[in-house]
Amino acid sequence: MKADAITRAKIGLIHDEPFFATVALGMKYQEDTTIQNGAIDGKTVRYNPKWIEGLTGEEVKGFLASLVLHVASLHHTRRNGREIGKWNLACDHAINGLLKAASFTLPNEKSVDSQYHGKAAEEIYSLLPDPEPGNQDPGGNGGVDDAPGDTQAKVDQVEAETKQLISQAALIAKQHGKLPGHLEELITESLTPKVNWKEVLSAFLTENARSDYNFRRPNVRYLGTGLYLPVLESIERGRFVLIVDTSISIDVPLLNEFAAEMQSILGEVAEGFTVIYVDTEVQGIEEVEADDTLVFTPIGRGGTDFKPGFEAVEDEPAAAIYFTDGFCNSFPPDPGYPVLWAVYNNSQFKPPFGEVITVETNEKFN
């Protein structure tokens, strides 16, 4: 009975929704009475047969369609240590408006909220209250599990296979003239290769260092080896400015990883940094030299406003790097010097000036 309902739903998708059908047919299916309703990890759909039996045929189609959009959005590879229930609810809010616009009938519509339309799951997660403990799928339409694999390489392989399936499904839907614009945009974003943020950061700093070697004082990093080497000094413009978003939604482990990467580059390209901590107002300013240990201190932990950090910059710097989650629309005018926005897991961030790199991590593999 329940297997027939799943099969009928897949057949219904073949007739009406070739993109959803292709992805759904590319999954394995497994009954699981230990879960509330259903879930997907990018390879396998788990479902509770008793829950499926209580749904209408259109609701089963909506259930499968929601799992397909979770996969198309790569939600199974993006949790990065967030609380599973809250992450599932955020992911539901991110896709359910699209499903309703496509006329799917969802088993549960409590996670359809227009205020989250167009927002990424990461941003929605930062806006949601904590859900009831122990409920991994508070949205009630089928959740998303982490991609299977105990190493990053295995998870990367699942993601690569997912992208191949999504690409194939999109091509089939296009050939049938049934790939809506909003779905094509979501797919394009998922398939866009992610750049190595560490390489981009290093290139940005090197390009804007405007430095030369100064033999008047030694590079303290090498004195212990008996080598008297020159230190880099800026010859055209001021120091670099690093503005650190310390709002409550900032991921502290990732902030520490970013600090470590800045430390590895710092002594090679500049004398030091002016670090400005800011949420909705400036919370602190410190000077960091090339031979200092760079440790960021998240102070403030309030909301986010991009204006105060730039307003606190006194002399024109060589360049500014702004580390943030990007969940704010309060921007100052273009400051006129190079700006790199290092944005934590928010590919939809589009500031009115500067370059953007998306900084991502997978905490459980670090």
Secondary structure, DSSP 8 states (H G I E B T S, - for coil): -HHHHHHHHHHHHHHH-HHHHHHHHTSEEEE-TTSSSEEE-SSEEEE-HHHHHTS-HHHHHHHHHHHHHHHHTTGGG--TT--HHHHHHHHHHHHHHHHHHTT---S--TT--GGGTT--HHHHHHHS----TT-S-TTSS-EE---S-SSHHHHHHHHHHHHHHHHHHHHHHHHTT---HHHHHHHHHHHS----HHHHHHHHHHHH--EEEEEEEE-GGGGGGT---EEEEESSS--EEEEEE--TTS-HHHHHHHHHHHHHHHHHH-SEEEEEEESSSEEEEEEEETTS---------S---SHHHHHT--S--SEEEEEE-----------SS-EEEEEES-TT---SSSEEEEE---GGG-
